[in-house]
Amino acid sequence: MNIFIAGLSFNVNDADLVNLFEEYGTITSAKVITDRQTGKSKGYGFVEMDDKAAGGKAIAELNGAEYDGRTISVSEARPREAKPQRRDFHGGGNRGGSYGGGSYNRNRY
């Protein structure tokens, strides 16, 4: 079971999540999500547990609890939605690979 935890203090790390959830069952993984550039916590994370019943108990008991001075929200994680494909700005879609098409001021660049 994958569990989403929001409202975490920015001081909480992966090991803290393990400590918080290990009394409910076996932890497969625990990850506080961090900003790629700064490395600082974004204030939420995920814990994965082997046993769905243990995960359900952890959610029931920890949702709305205070942890490290903050009230946390704990719920079953939703599946990640597929992001739309990035557009290739150089391909131009149906414009034949040009940057704009047409001949207006073509020699200007």
C-alpha contacts under 8 A as a table, 3 or more apart, distances in Angstrom:
res1	aa1	res2	aa2	distance
1	M	48	E	5.58
1	M	49	M	5.19
1	M	50	D	6.29
1	M	51	D	6.69
1	M	52	K	5.29
1	M	55	G	6.20
1	M	76	E	7.41
2	N	46	F	6.83
2	N	47	V	5.92
2	N	48	E	4.42
2	N	49	M	6.50
2	N	55	G	7.97
2	N	76	E	6.09
2	N	77	A	5.47
3	I	46	F	5.46
3	I	47	V	5.10
3	I	48	E	6.02
3	I	49	M	7.87
3	I	55	G	7.33
3	I	59	I	7.67
3	I	74	V	6.97
3	I	75	S	5.76
3	I	76	E	4.54
3	I	77	A	4.90
4	F	44	Y	7.48
4	F	45	G	6.03
4	F	46	F	4.73
4	F	47	V	6.71
4	F	74	V	5.75
4	F	75	S	5.36
4	F	76	E	5.81
4	F	77	A	4.81
5	I	8	L	7.17
5	I	44	Y	5.49
5	I	45	G	5.25
5	I	46	F	5.97
5	I	47	V	7.79
5	I	72	I	6.69
5	I	73	S	5.66
5	I	74	V	4.62
5	I	75	S	6.70
6	A	43	G	6.33
6	A	44	Y	4.37
6	A	45	G	6.67
6	A	72	I	5.67
6	A	73	S	5.06
6	A	74	V	6.54
7	G	43	G	5.59
7	G	44	Y	6.08
7	G	70	R	6.65
7	G	71	T	6.40
7	G	72	I	4.74
7	G	73	S	6.27
8	L	12	V	6.63
8	L	43	G	4.60
8	L	44	Y	5.54
8	L	45	G	7.87
8	L	67	Y	7.53
8	L	68	D	7.84
8	L	70	R	6.52
8	L	71	T	7.70
8	L	72	I	6.05
9	S	12	V	5.63
9	S	43	G	6.00
9	S	67	Y	7.84
9	S	68	D	6.29
9	S	69	G	7.28
9	S	70	R	6.19
10	F	40	K	7.40
10	F	41	S	5.33
10	F	42	K	7.06
10	F	43	G	5.60
11	N	41	S	7.62
12	V	16	D	5.91
12	V	17	L	7.41
12	V	32	V	7.53
12	V	41	S	7.88
12	V	68	D	7.71
13	N	16	D	5.30
13	N	17	L	6.67
13	N	31	K	7.61
13	N	32	V	5.89
14	D	17	L	5.25
14	D	18	V	6.51
14	D	30	A	5.54
14	D	31	K	5.02
14	D	32	V	5.49
15	A	18	V	5.04
15	A	19	N	6.26
15	A	30	A	7.50
16	D	19	N	5.03
16	D	20	L	6.14
17	L	20	L	5.01
17	L	21	F	6.20
17	L	30	A	6.14
17	L	31	K	7.53
17	L	32	V	7.83
17	L	47	V	7.24
18	V	21	F	5.36
18	V	22	E	5.62
18	V	27	I	6.78
18	V	29	S	7.95
18	V	30	A	6.09
18	V	47	V	7.75
19	N	22	E	5.53
19	N	23	E	7.61
20	L	23	E	7.16
21	F	24	Y	5.69
21	F	25	G	7.17
21	F	27	I	7.30
21	F	47	V	7.92
21	F	58	A	6.87
22	E	25	G	5.35
22	E	26	T	6.12
22	E	27	I	6.20
24	Y	54	A	5.56
24	Y	55	G	7.14
24	Y	57	K	7.14
24	Y	58	A	5.93
25	G	49	M	6.99
25	G	50	D	7.68
25	G	51	D	7.12
25	G	54	A	5.74
25	G	55	G	7.57
26	T	49	M	5.82
26	T	50	D	6.08
26	T	51	D	7.43
27	I	30	A	7.20
27	I	47	V	7.09
27	I	48	E	5.94
27	I	49	M	4.68
27	I	50	D	6.71
28	T	47	V	7.58
28	T	48	E	5.26
28	T	49	M	5.32
28	T	50	D	6.40
29	S	46	F	7.98
29	S	47	V	5.71
29	S	48	E	5.13
29	S	49	M	7.28
30	A	45	G	7.50
30	A	46	F	5.76
30	A	47	V	4.34
30	A	48	E	6.37
31	K	45	G	5.45
31	K	46	F	5.35
31	K	47	V	6.47
32	V	41	S	6.65
32	V	42	K	7.78
32	V	43	G	7.51
32	V	44	Y	6.00
32	V	45	G	4.08
32	V	46	F	6.52
33	I	41	S	5.90
33	I	42	K	5.83
33	I	43	G	7.27
33	I	44	Y	6.00
33	I	45	G	5.23
33	I	46	F	7.87
34	T	38	T	7.89
34	T	39	G	5.36
34	T	40	K	5.20
34	T	41	S	4.22
34	T	42	K	5.26
35	D	38	T	5.56
35	D	39	G	4.99
35	D	40	K	5.51
35	D	41	S	6.32
35	D	42	K	6.29
36	R	39	G	5.62
41	S	44	Y	7.45
46	F	77	A	7.77
49	M	52	K	7.11
49	M	54	A	7.59
49	M	55	G	6.12
50	D	55	G	7.99
51	D	54	A	5.30
51	D	55	G	6.23
52	K	55	G	4.96
52	K	56	G	6.09
53	A	56	G	5.03
53	A	57	K	6.27
54	A	57	K	5.09
54	A	58	A	6.21
55	G	58	A	5.05
55	G	59	I	6.20
56	G	59	I	5.11
56	G	60	A	6.16
57	K	60	A	5.08
57	K	61	E	6.13
58	A	61	E	5.28
58	A	62	L	5.78
59	I	62	L	5.37
59	I	63	N	5.59
59	I	74	V	5.47
59	I	75	S	5.75
59	I	76	E	7.43
60	A	63	N	5.89
61	E	65	A	7.53
62	L	65	A	5.08
62	L	72	I	7.56
62	L	73	S	7.62
62	L	74	V	6.35
63	N	72	I	6.26
63	N	73	S	4.88
63	N	74	V	4.49
63	N	75	S	7.09
64	G	71	T	5.69
64	G	72	I	5.42
64	G	73	S	5.49
64	G	74	V	7.34
65	A	71	T	5.51
65	A	72	I	5.84
65	A	73	S	7.66
66	E	69	G	6.10
66	E	70	R	5.27
66	E	71	T	4.29
66	E	72	I	6.17
67	Y	70	R	5.35
67	Y	71	T	6.24
67	Y	72	I	6.69
88	D	91	G	5.40
88	D	92	G	6.97
88	D	93	G	7.74
89	F	92	G	5.79
89	F	99	Y	7.96
90	H	97	G	6.32
90	H	98	S	7.14
90	H	99	Y	6.56
91	G	95	R	7.65
91	G	96	G	7.12
91	G	97	G	4.33
91	G	98	S	6.87
91	G	99	Y	7.81
92	G	95	R	5.17
92	G	96	G	6.56
92	G	97	G	5.03
92	G	98	S	6.05
92	G	99	Y	6.26
92	G	100	G	7.50
93	G	96	G	7.11
93	G	97	G	7.15
94	N	97	G	7.59
95	R	98	S	6.08
95	R	99	Y	7.95
95	R	100	G	7.33
95	R	101	G	6.49
98	S	101	G	5.85
102	G	106	R	7.92
103	S	106	R	5.21
105	N	108	R	5.26
105	N	109	Y	7.95
106	R	109	Y	6.68
